[in-house]
Structures are given as structure tokens and as C-alpha cells.
Amino acid sequence: MRTDNIVLMSISREELQSLIGDAVRSEFSKKREKEILSGKEVCDLLHIHPSTLSSWKRENKIPYKRIGKRIFFEKAEVLAVMTESNYKKMESIK
């Protein structure tokens, strides 16, 4: 049985915006610690064309995360998948 206490309190719109902003910034800073890459950064890292990356995403060959409409890649996951698949250009990446 869960024994968490729920506390309701009245706060202003500005305070709520500030709390949400702080939470979002905190989560994004955690993401940066994992070294999150944009699609362009992955293309640059792997020396591939954006259409290749799109194909790999569509075919589930490369792991990615979606936050809203934005797509992100964890560098460690991308490199692990490329190593496992014996991606020919991995020697130049390491």
C-alpha cells in the first residue's frame, strides 16, 4: 500500500511557470550528461547523409528518442549499435 502524502497548495501562474521551467532545464541537463545528439550531429559523426539516417530510423536500425516533435539520439547507444552491426566507418570514428 502506498503511503505518500499529497499536498495541494495555491501558487501563482508565474510560480508554476518557474517550477515547470526548472524541471525542464533539470531534465535537459541530465540528457546532456548522456551526450544527446541531434540528427545533424549523428550524420556528421557517422559520415552519412540525412536520408540514410531517416531510413535507419524508419527501419529501426538506429535507436532514437522523441520529445514532442524533436528527435534525439544518445551517442553511446548509436555507437554501440554501429559497433554491433560492424559499420564499416567505425574505425574512423573511434
N, C-alpha and C positions, 0 to 999 in steps of 0.2 A: 504494500500500500504506500502511495506517495504522500509525503507529509510536508511538501513545500508550501510556504505561506505566500499568498497572493496579496499584494498591496496595491490598491488603486489610489491615485492621487491626481489632483488637478494641476496641470502645468500649462504654460502659455504656448502658443504656436511657435514662437521663436526658440523657446527652450526645447521643444520637441524636435524642431529642425536641427538644433545644435546637437542633441543626443544622437539623432539619426546620422548626421554628418560625421560625428566622431566614430560611430560604429562602422560606417562605410570606410572611412580612412583607415581604421584599425584593420579591417579585413583586407583592404588592398595592400597595406604594408606587409601583412602576412603573406599575401600572394607574391609580392616582390621578393620576399625571403626565399621562396621556392624557385625564383627566377622564371617568371612568367614571360612568354614571348608572344608578340603579335604575329600575324600571318606573314607579314613582310620580313620580320626578323627570322622566322623559320626558313623562309625561302632563301634569305641571304646565308644563313648558317649551313643549309644543306645544298646550296648552289642549284636550286631548282626554280622552275617557272611557277608563278602563281596558279596557273591552270593545272599543273601537276599536283600542287598542294590541294587544290579543290577536289581533284579526282581521288586522291588518297583519303581525304576526309569522307567523301561520299561512299567510298569502298571500305571504310573503317580500317584503313591500313595505318592510320596515324591517330593517336589519342588527342582529343581536344576538349575544352570546356567552353560552355556557352554561358555568358552572363548577360541577360537581356538579349540584345541583337549582336553583341560583340563576341568574337571567338578568340580564345586564348589557348596557348599550348604551354605545358610545363617542359622546360628544357630537358630535365633528367628523363622524363618519360619518352620524349621524342628521340633522344639519343639512344635510350635502351631499346626501343623498337627498331631503330635503324641498325643497331649492332646485331640484334637477333635476326634480322632479315638479311644480314650480310650486304647491306647497302654499299655499293662499290666505292662511293666517295668518302666513306667513314675514315679512311686513313688520313685524308687531308684535313678532316675536322678535328681530330684528336690532338 
